[in-house]
Amino acid sequence: MSATDAFGKLKEQAEDGDRKIKAAAAAEQNRAEIQAQLDEARRAADERAAELRAKTQEAASEGASQWREMQADLNRHVERVRERIDARKEAADAGEAKREADWAEADATDAIAFAMSAIVEAEYATLDAVLSRKRAVELAASSS
C-alpha cells in the first residue's frame, strides 16, 4: 500500500471511530453494548499495536531508532492507562463515578491530542514521500 493510500485509510478509520463514539454518546446504546464496543476497540488496538511493534522492530534493524524509542514510550503509556482501566471498579456513589468519568475523559483527550499530532506527522511524512518519489522519477527520466 502506498503512503498516500495509507493516509486515506487513516481518514476512513477516524470516520468509523467517530460514528461509533457519537452513537454511544447519544445514548443510542445501553451500557452492555458500549462495553462490547470497548472490548472490541481494545482487541483492535492490541492487534494494531502488535503490527506497529513488528514494523518498528523491522525499522530499527534498518537504523530507524527514533521510531523504536517512540514505540517504547507509547507502549509504556498505553500499559499505564490500561492498568488503570482494568483496575477501575463500578463506582459506589455519584462522586466516585464522576471522578472515574473525569479521569476517563482526560485520558481520551490526551489520546486524541496524541493522535492529532501523529496525523500531522503522518501528513508531513507522506508529503515528503510523494516529493521524494517525484524527484526520483524526474532524475530517472533526465538520466535516460
N, C-alpha and C positions, 0 to 999 in steps of 0.2 A: 504494500500500500504506500502510495506516495505521501510526502509530508502534507501536501495540500488536501489530499483525500482524508488523511488522518485528522487534520484540523477541522474539516467539515463534519466528521464523525463526532468530534468534541461538542459541536453545537447540537447535534441530534441528541446526544446523551444528556446535555444540560436541559434541553426542552422536555425530554421524557421525565427527568427528575422533577422539573418544575410542575408538570401536570400532576404527578403523584403527590407532591407536597401540598399543592393547592387543594386537591381533593381531600386529603387528610385534615388539613387546617380548616376547611369549610364545613366540618362536621358531617361530611357525607359518609363517613365510615365510623364504625364503632371501634373501641379500644383493641379488640381482638384482631380486627382487620388491619389496623395500623401496626400492631405488634408483628403481625405476619409480614407486612411490608418492611418493617425494621429488620426482621430476621433475614429476609431476602436481600436487603441492601447490604447487610453485614457480610453475607455469603459472597455477594458480588464484589464487595470491597476487598475481602480476603483473597479472592481469585485475582483481582486486578493487582493487588499488592504483590502476590506471588509472581505474576508476569513481570511486573516492574523490577522486582528483585533479580529475576533471571536476566533481564535486559541490562540492568545496572552492573551485574557481575560480568556480563559479556563486554560491556563498555569499559569496565575497569581493566579488563585484560588487554584492552586496546589503548589504555592510557588515560581514560576519562575519569580520573579520580574524584573530580568535583561532584559528579553525579552520584558516585558511591557514597560520598560524605553526606550529600543532601538526602539520599535514600535512608541512610542510617539515622539521621536526625528525625526524618519523618516517621520511621518505624518506631523510634522511642516515644515520640509524641502520641502516635496512634495507640500504642500499648498502654500509656498512662490514661488516655481518655477511655479506652475500652475497659480497663480495670475499674475505673470509677463507674462506668455504666453498668458493668456486671455486678458491682457491689451495691448498686442502688437498690433499695428495697421499696416496697409500697409505702408511701408516706402515711403516717398515723394521724396526722392532723393537717389542716389547711395551711398553716405556716410552714411546716416542713415540706409540703407539696409545692408551695410557692418557691422555696429555696431550691428544691430539686429542678423545678422548671427554669428558674433563673440561671442555674449552672448549665443546664442543657442548652438553653438559648445562647449563652455566652460561648459554649463550645461550638455550636452551629455557626455563630457569627464569625468566630476565629477561623473555622474551616472554610467558610465562604470567602473570607479575605485572602486566605492562602490560595484557594482555587483561582480567585480573580488574578492574583499575582502570577500564578502559574500559567494562566491563559495569556496574559500579556507576554510572558517569556516565550510561550509556545508560538505566539504570533511573530515575535521577533525572530525566533529560530527558523520558523517556516519561511518568512520573507528572505532571510539570509540564504536558506537552501534554494529558494527559487532564483535568487540573484546569482548564486554560485553556479547553478545548473545552466542558466543563460550565458554566463561568462564562459563556461566550459564549451558549450555548443558553438558560441561565436569564435573562440580560439581554434576549435577543431575545424570550423569552416574556413577560417582565414589561413590555416596552415595546409589546407588541401590543395 
